[in-house]
Amino acid sequence: MNTELVISVENLSKVYRTGTIGGGTLRGDLQSLWARMRGREDPNSPVYSKKCDRNGAFFALENINLQIHKGERIGIIGSNGAGKSTLLKIISRITAPTSGRVKIKGRIASMLEVGTGFHGELTGRENIYLNGSILGMTKAEVDKKIDTIIEFSECDKFIDTPVKRYSSGMYVKLAFAVAAHLDADIMIMDEVLAVGDMAFQDKCLGKMDEVSSNEGRTILYVSHNMSTIQRLCDRCIVLDEGRVIFDGDTNEAVEIYLNNVVCSEFSRDYMDYVRTRINLGNKAFIEHAEYYKHESIQFADKERLELKLRWQCREALKNLCFRFEIWSVDKIAVASSMAFDIGDYEAGATVEKIFSIDVSNLVPGNYRGYYALFIKNEYGARVNLDWVPAMNFSRVNTANDIVWNYRLWGRVRLEDARVIDCEKDT
C-alpha cells in the first residue's frame, strides 16, 4: 500500500442546532418566564430527538479520526442519517466542521448529488471547461481531454445543449466523465451512480478501478448497494449515528452494516400496513404473522422455520396457495418455499395456518423476504392476492463445518455430492 497520506481527519465533529432560534413572540416569552418562575417545564421548548442534548445540539459527526492514503478505494456505508454525506461535504470543503480539522493533499473532484458543479444555463461542453477551471486546469489542458470526456459520457449528441434540459441520467454520465478524466487526485462519489443505467454503472466502476490502480487516484465512495462497494473498495468505513464503528476489510464491514440494520422482531401485525404492490382485487388480506413457539429470529442447523400466519378471505377462494420468498438483507432474491392448494374458503372467513419450512440449505447469515397468498392459473403463473414484507430471520451453524464463502459460492448449499467410482476397464 502507498504510504503517502492524502487525507487526514483529526477529532472531527459537526454539530447542528435544532429547534427555533429567535423569532419568539412576547406572549411566548412571558409563558416561558412564568413557567421558569414556577419551576415547571417551558411550554415553548423545542422537541428534541434522542440524539440531541437539552440545548438542541445534534451531533451529525462526533470525534471522527481517519487516515487515507494515496490510491486507496474507500467505501463509506451506514444507515440514512449516519453522517456519510456530512463527512464528504466537510472533506470537499462545502461545509465547515464544528471542531477538529481535515488535511488534504491534492485536487478534489466531488459528485455529492446529481449535477454538482454544473451551471444549468451552460452547455455540456461549457460545463466541462468550467469544471476544469475550478480544478485549476488551463484551457489547453482541458482541450486534450475533452473528446475522451464526451465519448465516455455518451452525451455527444447533446453536448452543445444547456444541461438544464438533460435528464438526471445524462447529468450523472457527464458529471462522472468530467470527474474521472480531469486532473483530480481525489474522487468523491456520494450515491450518484444509482441514477445511471446498469451498463453505465458497470462502466463507471471499471473506470474508478482503472484510475485508482494505474493513476494512483484516491476514491471515496458512498453507496447503499453493497455489491458495488464489495466490487470496488479495498477498505470500508461503517458509520452509525455520527461515529465510526468499523474501519477495515470491506467484506467484514458489509457484514457489520447488514447485521446492524436487521430487525429482530419475531411477530408482526399487518392490519395497518399499506400495500404498495398491486394485488388481484385484494381478495385476501394477511393480518398477522409470527414464528410459532419460537421467540427468536435464529434458526440453527436442521431446525425448521415454523411460521404461523393469519389472513382474511374477502371473497370466496378456491385452491389457495402460499409462497415465502427469501431474500438476503442486501435485497437479492435467494430462494422460495411454496404450499399449494391449502384450501377452499368462503367470503369473510378468517384462517390460521402453520407453515413448516426447511431452511437448512441456506448458509449461515441474515435473511428477509415476503409472504404471498396467490392462486395459479392454467399456465402455472402466479397471481398474487396479497404480498407483504416478511419478518427477518437468521441461519446459524453450530456444527464444526467448513466456513462458507457465500459471495463466491452462493447463499444456498446443496446436498453434498455423491461420489461414484468409475468401473475399471476390463
Phi, psi and omega per residue, in radians:
M1 nan 2.430 3.076
N2 -1.121 2.298 -3.083
T3 -1.616 -0.005 -3.132
E4 -1.268 2.138 -3.093
L5 -1.474 2.184 3.137
V6 -1.956 -0.438 3.073
I7 -2.367 2.222 3.076
S8 -2.227 2.077 3.131
V9 -1.911 2.117 -3.036
E10 -2.155 2.040 3.044
N11 0.842 0.801 -3.018
L12 -1.449 2.266 3.046
S13 -2.397 2.571 3.056
K14 -2.326 2.113 -3.087
V15 -2.051 2.300 3.012
Y16 -1.945 2.634 3.140
R17 -1.784 2.100 -3.140
T18 -1.687 2.968 -3.120
G19 1.481 -3.106 -3.096
T20 -1.600 2.260 3.057
I21 -1.940 2.026 -3.099
G22 1.301 -3.071 3.088
G23 1.306 0.257 3.140
G24 -1.314 2.888 3.112
T25 -1.907 2.825 3.094
L26 -1.064 -0.709 3.137
R27 -1.085 -0.775 3.140
G28 -1.122 -0.711 3.123
D29 -1.110 -0.680 3.121
L30 -1.181 -0.682 3.078
Q31 -1.056 -0.766 -3.125
S32 -1.144 -0.729 3.131
L33 -1.104 -0.788 -3.135
W34 -1.097 -0.695 3.121
A35 -1.146 -0.731 3.138
R36 -1.140 -0.702 -3.133
M37 -1.109 -0.543 -3.131
R38 -1.628 0.050 3.115
G39 1.250 0.464 -3.126
R40 -1.889 2.946 -3.127
E41 -1.208 2.405 3.121
D42 -1.130 2.077 -3.127
P43 -1.212 -0.248 -3.110
N44 -1.838 0.200 3.133
S45 -1.237 2.540 -3.139
P46 -1.155 2.765 3.045
V47 -1.541 2.156 -3.061
Y48 -1.810 2.562 2.992
S49 -1.431 2.966 -3.124
K50 -1.128 -0.265 -3.126
K51 -1.612 -0.032 -3.121
C52 -1.798 2.554 2.983
D53 -1.491 -3.111 -3.049
R54 -1.229 -0.190 3.054
N55 -1.625 0.071 3.108
G56 1.429 0.289 -3.133
A57 -1.443 2.140 -3.120
F58 -1.944 2.088 -3.117
F59 -1.559 1.749 3.050
A60 -1.258 -0.606 3.037
L61 -2.392 2.484 -3.104
E62 -2.422 1.927 3.014
N63 0.961 1.009 3.135
I64 -1.541 2.293 3.061
N65 -2.265 2.125 -3.127
L66 -2.503 2.587 2.980
Q67 -2.271 2.163 -3.086
I68 -2.129 2.279 -3.041
H69 -1.791 2.827 -3.125
K70 -1.048 2.320 3.085
G71 1.512 -0.099 3.119
E72 -1.276 2.592 3.045
R73 -2.010 1.798 -2.988
I74 -1.809 2.175 2.986
G75 -1.634 2.462 3.090
I76 -2.172 2.041 -3.064
I77 -2.257 2.840 -3.135
G78 2.794 2.896 3.130
S79 -1.183 2.901 3.056
N80 -1.016 2.321 -3.122
G81 1.522 0.088 -3.115
A82 -1.293 -0.336 3.124
G83 1.968 0.161 -3.071
K84 -1.092 -0.923 -3.099
S85 -1.154 -0.649 3.113
T86 -1.071 -0.750 3.117
L87 -1.069 -0.785 -3.126
L88 -1.171 -0.618 3.110
K89 -1.141 -0.650 3.106
I90 -1.206 -0.759 3.110
I91 -1.105 -0.601 -3.140
S92 -1.423 0.013 3.135
R93 1.180 0.426 3.099
I94 -1.459 -0.631 3.057
T95 -2.298 2.758 -3.070
A96 -1.746 2.596 3.083
P97 -1.302 2.736 3.032
T98 -1.337 -0.676 3.071
S99 -2.619 2.877 -3.076
G100 1.471 -3.085 -3.126
R101 -2.642 2.803 3.109
V102 -2.196 2.194 3.060
K103 -1.852 2.270 -3.083
I104 -2.245 2.378 3.076
K105 -2.085 1.902 3.112
G106 2.089 2.984 3.117
R107 -1.423 2.532 -3.131
I108 -2.026 2.292 2.952
A109 -2.009 2.077 -3.052
S110 -2.142 2.521 3.014
M111 -2.216 1.588 -3.087
L112 -1.634 -0.286 3.036
E113 -2.831 2.919 -3.085
V114 -1.064 2.213 3.065
G115 1.481 0.174 3.130
T116 -0.999 2.262 3.078
G117 1.450 0.050 3.124
F118 -1.750 2.555 3.029
H119 -1.829 2.111 -3.008
G120 -1.042 -0.524 -3.096
E121 -1.419 -0.290 -3.140
L122 -1.518 2.689 3.093
T123 -1.306 2.961 3.084
G124 -1.022 -0.742 3.141
R125 -1.095 -0.785 -3.122
E126 -1.141 -0.607 3.113
N127 -1.213 -0.518 3.053
I128 -1.087 -0.808 3.109
Y129 -1.147 -0.656 3.120
L130 -1.067 -0.821 3.134
N131 -1.141 -0.639 3.073
G132 -1.078 -0.734 3.138
S133 -1.175 -0.597 3.089
I134 -1.085 -0.619 3.115
L135 -1.416 -0.017 3.107
G136 1.521 0.287 3.133
M137 -1.535 2.655 3.078
T138 -1.484 2.879 3.118
K139 -1.079 -0.645 3.135
A140 -1.121 -0.645 3.115
E141 -1.180 -0.690 3.110
V142 -1.204 -0.651 3.130
D143 -0.960 -0.642 -3.094
K144 -1.199 -0.383 -3.025
K145 -1.972 -0.164 -2.958
I146 -1.133 -0.644 3.141
D147 -1.134 -0.691 3.103
T148 -1.141 -0.694 3.136
I149 -1.105 -0.808 -3.105
I150 -1.124 -0.738 3.135
E151 -1.106 -0.757 -3.124
F152 -1.151 -0.647 -3.067
S153 -1.241 -0.330 -3.107
E154 1.079 0.428 -3.122
C155 -1.975 0.417 -3.020
D156 -1.059 -0.561 -3.127
K157 -1.244 -0.349 -3.049
F158 -2.111 0.260 -3.018
I159 -1.159 -0.392 3.115
D160 -1.826 0.378 3.042
T161 -1.790 2.450 3.075
P162 -0.982 2.372 -3.027
V163 -1.209 -0.222 3.085
K164 -1.136 -0.282 3.113
R165 -1.689 0.042 3.122
Y166 -1.355 2.620 2.947
S167 -1.309 2.924 3.124
S168 -1.081 -0.628 3.103
G169 -1.125 -0.723 3.105
M170 -1.153 -0.680 3.061
Y171 -0.946 -0.896 -3.077
V172 -1.102 -0.755 -3.116
K173 -1.054 -0.817 -3.132
L174 -1.208 -0.745 -3.117
A175 -1.096 -0.730 3.122
F176 -1.160 -0.743 3.138
A177 -1.024 -0.710 3.112
V178 -1.120 -0.854 -3.097
A179 -1.102 -0.614 -3.058
A180 -1.375 -0.462 -3.000
H181 -1.873 -0.344 3.089
L182 -1.391 2.935 -2.981
D183 -1.406 1.275 3.059
A184 -1.923 2.461 3.126
D185 -1.530 -0.438 -3.086
I186 -2.266 2.210 3.076
M187 -1.889 2.233 -3.138
I188 -2.075 2.103 -3.064
M189 -2.180 2.156 -3.117
D190 -2.066 1.577 3.004
E191 1.003 0.354 -3.038
V192 -1.369 -0.483 -3.073
L193 -1.245 -0.209 3.137
A194 -1.123 -0.347 -3.114
V195 -1.432 -0.555 -3.068
G196 -1.294 2.882 3.104
D197 -1.306 2.919 -3.033
M198 -1.077 -0.713 -3.123
A199 -1.113 -0.717 -3.129
F200 -1.254 -0.625 3.057
Q201 -1.014 -0.791 3.125
D202 -1.078 -0.700 3.115
K203 -1.119 -0.717 -3.136
C204 -1.169 -0.751 3.124
L205 -1.083 -0.698 3.084
G206 -1.111 -0.686 3.138
K207 -1.171 -0.729 3.121
M208 -1.114 -0.695 3.085
D209 -1.072 -0.714 -3.109
E210 -1.162 -0.843 -3.079
V211 -1.212 -0.488 3.089
S212 -1.279 -0.786 -3.086
S213 -1.284 -0.759 -3.011
N214 -1.607 -0.543 -3.061
E215 -1.924 -0.059 3.100
G216 1.244 0.398 3.122
R217 -1.336 2.605 3.100
T218 -1.701 2.403 -3.086
I219 -2.187 2.254 2.966
L220 -1.951 2.116 -2.983
Y221 -2.279 2.097 3.084
V222 -1.852 2.290 3.098
S223 -2.793 2.645 2.976
H224 -1.653 0.004 3.098
N225 -1.604 1.781 -3.026
M226 -1.186 -0.473 3.136
S227 -1.173 -0.660 3.102
T228 -1.255 -0.617 3.064
I229 -1.052 -0.809 -3.117
Q230 -1.210 -0.537 -3.137
R231 -1.278 -0.703 -2.989
L232 -1.614 -0.740 -2.850
C233 -1.594 2.438 3.065
D234 -1.759 -0.028 3.086
R235 -2.675 2.566 -3.061
C236 -2.461 2.441 3.116
I237 -1.984 2.266 3.101
V238 -1.854 2.160 3.089
L239 -1.850 2.499 3.052
D240 -2.543 2.047 -3.130
E241 0.898 0.788 3.028
G242 1.438 0.056 -3.128
R243 -2.108 2.653 3.038
V244 -1.443 2.051 3.119
I245 -1.810 -0.197 3.065
F246 -2.800 2.511 3.080
D247 -2.575 1.875 -3.110
G248 2.980 -2.423 -3.056
D249 -0.981 2.361 -3.052
T250 -1.100 -0.825 -3.117
N251 -1.093 -0.703 3.107
E252 -1.159 -0.664 3.120
A253 -1.109 -0.743 3.129
V254 -1.093 -0.734 3.108
E255 -1.047 -0.776 -3.128
I256 -1.109 -0.763 3.137
Y257 -1.102 -0.840 -3.100
L258 -1.142 -0.686 3.100
N259 -1.142 -0.529 -3.097
N260 -1.246 -0.463 -3.073
V261 -1.736 -0.031 -3.131
V262 -1.326 2.246 3.105
C263 -1.464 2.473 -3.022
S264 -1.840 0.371 3.134
E265 -1.225 2.504 3.118
F266 -2.021 0.171 2.946
S267 -2.605 2.657 -3.103
R268 -2.619 2.416 3.098
D269 -1.810 2.379 -3.081
Y270 -1.998 0.218 -3.089
M271 -1.087 -0.645 -3.112
D272 -1.782 0.058 -3.124
Y273 -1.253 2.222 -3.133
V274 -1.490 2.012 3.138
R275 -1.242 2.191 3.136
T276 -1.795 -0.122 -3.126
R277 -1.895 2.384 -3.095
I278 -1.236 2.160 3.078
N279 -1.900 3.022 -3.071
L280 -1.371 1.506 3.049
G281 1.148 0.183 3.136
N282 0.920 0.807 -3.078
K283 -1.314 -0.388 3.080
A284 -2.293 2.622 -3.058
F285 -2.397 1.960 3.107
I286 -1.287 2.195 -3.066
E287 -1.779 -0.644 -3.013
H288 -2.749 2.585 3.050
A289 -2.451 2.546 3.066
E290 -2.713 2.713 3.019
Y291 -1.380 2.125 -2.971
Y292 -1.238 2.059 3.124
K293 0.896 0.712 -3.085
H294 -2.593 1.605 -3.063
E295 -1.532 0.984 3.128
S296 -2.818 2.772 3.082
I297 -1.755 0.100 -3.097
Q298 -1.743 2.345 3.102
F299 -2.242 2.208 -2.977
A300 -1.896 2.519 2.981
D301 0.836 -2.041 -3.081
K302 -1.604 0.154 -3.118
E303 -1.156 2.255 -3.129
R304 -1.467 2.532 3.055
L305 -1.475 2.038 3.130
E306 -1.892 2.090 -3.018
L307 -2.003 2.161 3.067
K308 -1.741 2.120 -3.043
L309 -2.148 2.388 3.060
R310 -2.120 2.324 3.111
W311 -2.503 2.880 3.120
Q312 -2.032 2.333 3.077
C313 -1.607 1.965 -3.090
R314 -1.510 -0.236 3.008
E315 -2.431 2.881 3.068
A316 -1.128 2.318 -3.057
L317 -2.276 2.438 3.076
K318 -2.120 2.521 3.081
N319 0.943 0.828 3.127
L320 -1.151 2.545 -3.131
C321 -2.254 2.777 -3.132
F322 -2.254 2.486 3.095
R323 -2.365 2.336 3.043
F324 -1.977 1.859 3.105
E325 -1.511 2.265 -3.130
I326 -1.923 2.151 -3.129
W327 -2.117 2.667 2.961
S328 -1.303 2.828 -3.089
V329 -1.204 -0.262 3.043
D330 -1.648 0.446 2.916
K331 1.171 0.717 3.037
I332 -2.026 2.198 -3.138
A333 -1.127 2.326 -3.053
V334 -1.947 -0.882 -3.056
A335 -2.861 2.969 3.055
S336 -2.474 2.599 3.016
S337 -2.155 2.387 -3.046
M338 -2.234 2.685 2.996
A339 -2.285 2.130 -3.050
F340 -1.781 2.617 3.030
D341 0.859 1.051 -3.079
I342 -1.531 0.097 3.021
G343 2.538 2.874 2.994
D344 -1.930 2.380 -3.023
Y345 -2.369 2.577 3.102
E346 -1.465 2.797 3.098
A347 -1.082 2.360 3.133
G348 1.561 -0.091 -3.123
A349 -1.237 2.402 3.002
T350 -1.822 2.209 -2.978
V351 -2.108 2.432 2.994
E352 -2.157 2.309 3.098
K353 -2.415 2.652 3.013
I354 -1.932 2.196 3.128
F355 -1.904 2.183 3.124
S356 -1.784 2.086 -2.977
I357 -2.146 2.255 3.107
D358 -1.476 1.939 3.131
V359 -1.926 0.262 -3.018
S360 -1.195 -0.368 3.118
N361 -1.445 -0.129 3.015
L362 -1.332 2.425 3.133
V363 -1.344 2.755 -3.128
P364 -0.948 2.439 -3.131
G365 2.721 -3.075 -3.130
N366 -1.790 2.491 -3.075
Y367 -2.418 2.715 2.990
R368 -2.454 -3.062 -3.134
G369 3.044 -2.618 -3.122
Y370 -2.516 2.586 2.970
Y371 -1.804 2.435 3.129
A372 -2.429 2.382 2.884
L373 -1.777 2.320 -3.040
F374 -2.633 2.976 3.012
I375 -2.183 2.758 3.069
K376 -1.747 2.440 2.966
N377 -1.663 -3.084 -3.033
E378 -1.154 -0.285 3.132
Y379 -1.637 -0.032 3.131
G380 1.540 0.014 3.125
A381 -1.307 2.719 3.131
R382 -1.651 2.503 3.025
V383 -2.242 1.922 -3.020
N384 -1.235 2.393 2.975
L385 -1.678 -0.654 3.027
D386 -2.657 2.646 -3.012
W387 -2.674 1.953 -3.029
V388 -2.337 2.714 3.134
P389 -1.166 2.400 -3.112
A390 -1.482 2.869 2.987
M391 -1.250 2.614 3.086
N392 -1.278 2.725 2.988
F393 -2.624 2.825 -3.125
S394 -2.148 2.453 2.981
R395 -1.792 2.161 3.102
V396 -2.063 2.633 -3.111
N397 -2.098 1.974 -3.141
T398 -1.664 -0.147 -3.132
A399 -1.393 2.702 3.079
N400 -1.403 1.587 -2.993
D401 -2.283 3.061 3.104
I402 -1.071 2.511 3.049
V403 -1.387 2.005 -2.992
W404 -1.468 2.225 3.082
N405 -1.672 1.568 -3.019
Y406 -1.211 -0.376 3.129
R407 -1.209 -0.492 3.119
L408 -1.759 -0.527 -2.984
W409 -1.926 -0.113 3.113
G410 1.690 2.962 -3.076
R411 -1.580 -0.244 -3.112
V412 -1.975 2.217 3.105
R413 -1.819 2.042 3.130
L414 -1.311 2.941 3.066
E415 -1.045 2.571 -3.137
D416 -1.017 2.463 -3.101
A417 -1.155 2.514 3.053
R418 -1.535 2.393 3.140
V419 -1.771 2.122 -3.135
I420 -2.044 2.082 -3.134
D421 -1.204 2.385 3.061
C422 -1.243 2.508 3.084
E423 -1.184 2.421 3.131
K424 -1.235 2.476 3.088
D425 -1.122 2.408 3.120
T426 -1.754 nan nan
